Amino acid sequence: MNPQQVTQQALYKLQVARTLLGSGMVQPVRPDKAVRSLAALRRWGPTPAAAYSGAAIRHPDRAALVDERGMLTFGEVHARTNALAAELGRAGISVGDGVAIMCRNHRGFVEATVACSKLGTSALYLNTSFAAPQIADVLAREDPAAVIFDAEFAELLGKGAAGRKRFVAWHDAESADDPLLDDLIARGDRSELAPPPEKGRVVILTSGTTGTPKGAARKEPDSLEPIASLLSKIPLKAQETTLIGAPMFHSWGFAHFTLSMPLGSTLVLRRRFDPEDTLRAVSQHRATALALIPVMLNRILELGEETIARYDVSSLKVIALSGSPLPGELATRAMDVFGDVLYNLYGSTEVAWATIATPAELRAAPGTAGVPPLGTVVKLLDDAGREVPAGLPGRIFVANDMMFEGYTGGGGKEIIGGMMSTGDVGHFDERGRLFVDGRDDEMIVSGGENVFPREVEDLLSDHAAIQEAAVVGVPDDEFGQRLKAFVVPRNGAHLDEEAVKQYVRENLARFKVPREVVFLEELPRNATGKVLKRVLKSDE
């Protein structure tokens, strides 16, 4: 490296250290505990195994998680996952094997993940809204040695899990047809384990909004720098309480689980999202952070001011959002209710994160995706791979420490100059804030003009009588393609097709006015809140 690069690297390392210190992650601790914690980190590396081993040393009696079955301390989670790892090993699961995990948000998800880390096995997270054929396809392609699942999914797993070791994580009955994690933990050896010769991988599945879900493999990080990147924009603090409403099997919920480990955060988990119960849990446990997807936030706001006011949620310092586009109107409305505590992360399963919008940025420029956090570079490139001039739209490319290694079935995202495509198109404003215009494969050409549905969707979402909207491109004899809008009216609102068209006509160019408007009670979504546009198009 030349002297300038050395200086830049030193400054970056200093920013990382300041961020970690500012989060409270590094705190004074009794010397003997400090030595043992550092030894655990050296032995295990920055993995879930190390995080819970270290937390059990530093604060064994602090609450690690709270779910419908009660509270577990860090000491208890560490001991229980030692036992679980030992019993899974006795069952024949070893280093390098894959373990599929199909669990809702509860202790079983956490304990299965930590046990896999202690064994050196790769964890494959299955979407809890998958249908049986999707599950069978994914399991056949990924070929895990075992499946850990909630009893409610036993029938769905049927064919796909045939011939694999099966273990039940959550069950409502007193017994099940397969071994229970609770029984394995009860009889397992809780002694300290030797680290495996290699770390397992984490495989998160893509949403499958445009086709078959793909496995996105990502190795465990080699340092705490990725955590510092997120903490540089989202002010999470050590030893506080986070309620994860977003599904943990997907990138956003999993990210907050990952962040909670080195911070020593208490996790509040609920198997199913309920808007009022979420407020109740925030109030009861004095949660300081709430991780949601935008549709969940919208459902909370739909409860109305009177219901929301019943719960004291003044403890919240962060409402963190990701997983699907955040309309500017929703962000503003939420901050008017809960205060300026909203943070919105834009990224993908493949690139992890690209930008993060802070409350100030969301106030100043509703709809923005924000700016890149520490250690992340975002560029907009044209079709020839050249960076576009300021103010013009381009394909979004990202470089950071957590880009995925490739799809487990082969292939990956386009990479140019070490930067990976998100598959989206966007533009920067004069302040360097990113705006995502839409998927690069969603752009339509109408009468010779390029149109991205996102712009029309955002406008429709701003309408007082519209709860949410989705827009797709459809063939048109005159213009080649036109837009078709699917609109969900707010409760009690009366709206007709011509009124919607006129609203768009008054605010956007003529070629962006939908040819047709369809009214729905709700938009089809997957478990992470993304609108399933292929389902809308299939109705054509």
CORLINQUI-V750579 format. One record per backbone hydrogen bond with DSSP energy under -1.0 kcal/mol. NH is the residue of the N-H (numbers start at 1). CO is the residue of the C=O. E is the energy in kcal/mol with one decimal. If there is no record, write none. Layout:
BEGIN
nh | co | e
NH | CO | E
NH | CO | E
END
This chain:
BEGIN
nh | co | e
6 | 2 | -2.3
7 | 3 | -2.3
8 | 4 | -2.5
9 | 5 | -2.6
10 | 6 | -2.3
11 | 7 | -2.5
12 | 8 | -2.3
13 | 9 | -2.4
14 | 10 | -2.0
15 | 11 | -2.2
16 | 12 | -2.4
17 | 13 | -2.4
18 | 14 | -2.5
19 | 15 | -2.4
20 | 16 | -2.4
21 | 17 | -2.5
22 | 18 | -2.7
23 | 19 | -1.4
24 | 21 | -1.2
25 | 20 | -1.4
34 | 30 | -2.5
35 | 31 | -2.4
36 | 32 | -2.0
37 | 33 | -2.7
38 | 34 | -2.4
39 | 35 | -2.0
40 | 36 | -2.0
41 | 37 | -2.2
42 | 38 | -2.3
43 | 39 | -2.2
44 | 40 | -2.6
45 | 41 | -2.4
47 | 45 | -2.4
51 | 47 | -2.5
52 | 48 | -2.3
53 | 49 | -1.8
54 | 50 | -3.1
55 | 51 | -2.3
56 | 52 | -1.8
57 | 53 | -1.1
58 | 54 | -2.5
59 | 55 | -2.7
62 | 59 | -1.4
64 | 72 | -2.8
65 | 72 | -1.8
66 | 267 | -2.7
67 | 70 | -2.5
70 | 67 | -2.1
72 | 65 | -2.3
74 | 62 | -2.0
75 | 60 | -2.3
77 | 73 | -2.6
78 | 74 | -2.3
79 | 75 | -2.3
80 | 76 | -3.0
81 | 77 | -2.5
82 | 78 | -1.8
83 | 79 | -2.1
84 | 80 | -2.6
85 | 81 | -2.6
86 | 82 | -2.3
87 | 83 | -2.3
88 | 84 | -2.7
89 | 85 | -2.3
90 | 86 | -2.1
91 | 87 | -1.6
92 | 89 | -1.6
93 | 88 | -2.2
96 | 120 | -2.0
97 | 94 | -2.2
99 | 122 | -3.0
100 | 146 | -2.8
101 | 124 | -3.4
102 | 148 | -3.0
106 | 104 | -1.0
110 | 106 | -1.3
111 | 107 | -3.2
112 | 108 | -2.4
113 | 109 | -2.0
114 | 110 | -2.5
115 | 111 | -2.3
116 | 112 | -2.2
117 | 113 | -1.9
118 | 114 | -2.1
119 | 115 | -1.6
120 | 116 | -1.6
121 | 116 | -2.1
122 | 97 | -2.8
123 | 201 | -2.2
124 | 99 | -2.6
125 | 203 | -2.2
126 | 101 | -2.6
130 | 127 | -1.6
135 | 131 | -2.3
136 | 132 | -2.7
137 | 133 | -2.4
138 | 134 | -2.6
139 | 135 | -2.7
140 | 136 | -2.2
141 | 137 | -2.1
142 | 138 | -3.0
143 | 139 | -2.4
145 | 98 | -2.3
146 | 98 | -1.2
147 | 165 | -2.6
148 | 100 | -3.3
149 | 167 | -2.5
150 | 102 | -1.9
151 | 170 | -3.2
153 | 150 | -2.4
154 | 151 | -1.8
157 | 153 | -2.2
158 | 154 | -1.2
161 | 157 | -2.8
162 | 159 | -1.1
164 | 161 | -2.1
165 | 145 | -2.1
167 | 147 | -2.4
168 | 179 | -3.1
169 | 149 | -3.1
181 | 168 | -2.9
184 | 180 | -2.1
185 | 181 | -2.8
186 | 182 | -2.2
187 | 183 | -1.7
188 | 184 | -1.2
202 | 218 | -2.4
203 | 123 | -2.9
204 | 216 | -2.0
206 | 214 | -2.7
216 | 204 | -2.9
217 | 406 | -1.8
218 | 202 | -2.3
228 | 224 | -2.0
229 | 225 | -1.9
230 | 226 | -1.5
231 | 227 | -2.5
232 | 228 | -1.5
233 | 230 | -1.5
234 | 230 | -2.6
236 | 234 | -2.4
238 | 23 | -2.9
239 | 263 | -2.4
242 | 266 | -2.9
243 | 289 | -2.7
244 | 268 | -1.7
245 | 291 | -2.3
246 | 291 | -1.7
250 | 247 | -1.1
254 | 250 | -2.6
255 | 251 | -2.3
256 | 252 | -1.6
257 | 253 | -1.6
258 | 254 | -2.7
259 | 255 | -2.6
260 | 256 | -1.8
263 | 259 | -1.2
265 | 260 | -2.1
266 | 240 | -2.7
267 | 64 | -2.3
268 | 242 | -2.7
269 | 66 | -2.9
278 | 274 | -2.2
279 | 275 | -1.5
280 | 276 | -2.4
281 | 277 | -2.6
282 | 278 | -2.4
283 | 279 | -2.3
284 | 280 | -2.9
285 | 281 | -2.5
287 | 282 | -1.6
288 | 241 | -2.3
289 | 241 | -1.8
290 | 318 | -2.1
291 | 243 | -2.5
292 | 320 | -2.7
296 | 293 | -1.4
297 | 293 | -1.5
298 | 294 | -2.3
299 | 295 | -1.8
300 | 296 | -1.9
301 | 297 | -2.2
302 | 298 | -1.8
303 | 300 | -1.4
304 | 301 | -1.6
308 | 304 | -2.3
309 | 305 | -2.3
310 | 307 | -1.4
311 | 308 | -1.7
313 | 311 | -1.1
316 | 313 | -1.8
317 | 288 | -3.1
318 | 288 | -1.8
319 | 341 | -3.3
320 | 290 | -2.3
321 | 343 | -3.1
331 | 327 | -1.9
332 | 328 | -2.3
333 | 329 | -2.4
334 | 330 | -2.5
335 | 331 | -2.2
336 | 332 | -1.9
337 | 333 | -1.0
338 | 334 | -3.2
339 | 335 | -1.8
341 | 339 | -2.2
343 | 319 | -2.5
344 | 357 | -2.1
345 | 321 | -3.0
346 | 355 | -2.8
352 | 348 | -1.9
353 | 351 | -1.7
354 | 346 | -2.8
355 | 346 | -1.6
356 | 371 | -2.3
357 | 344 | -3.1
362 | 358 | -2.5
363 | 359 | -2.2
364 | 360 | -2.4
365 | 361 | -2.5
368 | 365 | -2.1
369 | 434 | -3.5
371 | 356 | -1.5
376 | 373 | -1.8
377 | 399 | -2.4
379 | 397 | -2.4
381 | 395 | -2.5
382 | 386 | -2.9
385 | 382 | -2.1
388 | 380 | -2.5
392 | 389 | -1.9
394 | 426 | -2.4
395 | 381 | -3.1
396 | 424 | -2.6
397 | 379 | -2.8
398 | 420 | -2.7
399 | 377 | -2.2
404 | 350 | -3.0
405 | 217 | -3.0
407 | 411 | -2.4
408 | 215 | -2.5
410 | 407 | -2.1
416 | 419 | -2.6
419 | 416 | -1.5
420 | 398 | -3.3
421 | 414 | -2.6
422 | 396 | -2.3
425 | 438 | -3.1
426 | 394 | -2.6
427 | 435 | -2.3
429 | 433 | -2.2
432 | 429 | -2.0
434 | 370 | -3.1
435 | 427 | -2.6
437 | 425 | -2.3
438 | 425 | -1.5
440 | 423 | -2.7
442 | 439 | -1.6
444 | 451 | -2.6
446 | 449 | -2.8
447 | 479 | -2.7
449 | 446 | -1.5
451 | 444 | -2.7
455 | 452 | -1.1
457 | 453 | -2.6
458 | 454 | -2.7
459 | 455 | -1.7
460 | 456 | -2.6
461 | 457 | -2.3
463 | 460 | -1.4
466 | 463 | -1.7
467 | 488 | -2.7
468 | 488 | -1.3
470 | 486 | -2.3
472 | 484 | -2.3
474 | 482 | -2.9
476 | 480 | -1.5
480 | 476 | -1.9
481 | 479 | -1.1
482 | 474 | -2.5
484 | 472 | -2.7
485 | 516 | -2.6
486 | 470 | -3.3
487 | 518 | -3.0
488 | 468 | -2.8
490 | 465 | -2.3
493 | 490 | -2.5
500 | 496 | -1.7
501 | 497 | -2.3
502 | 498 | -2.6
503 | 499 | -2.0
504 | 500 | -2.0
505 | 501 | -2.8
506 | 502 | -2.0
507 | 504 | -1.1
508 | 504 | -2.9
512 | 509 | -1.9
513 | 510 | -1.7
515 | 483 | -2.9
518 | 485 | -3.1
520 | 487 | -2.7
526 | 530 | -2.0
529 | 526 | -2.0
532 | 524 | -2.8
533 | 531 | -1.4
536 | 532 | -1.4
537 | 533 | -2.7
538 | 534 | -1.5
540 | 537 | -1.8
END
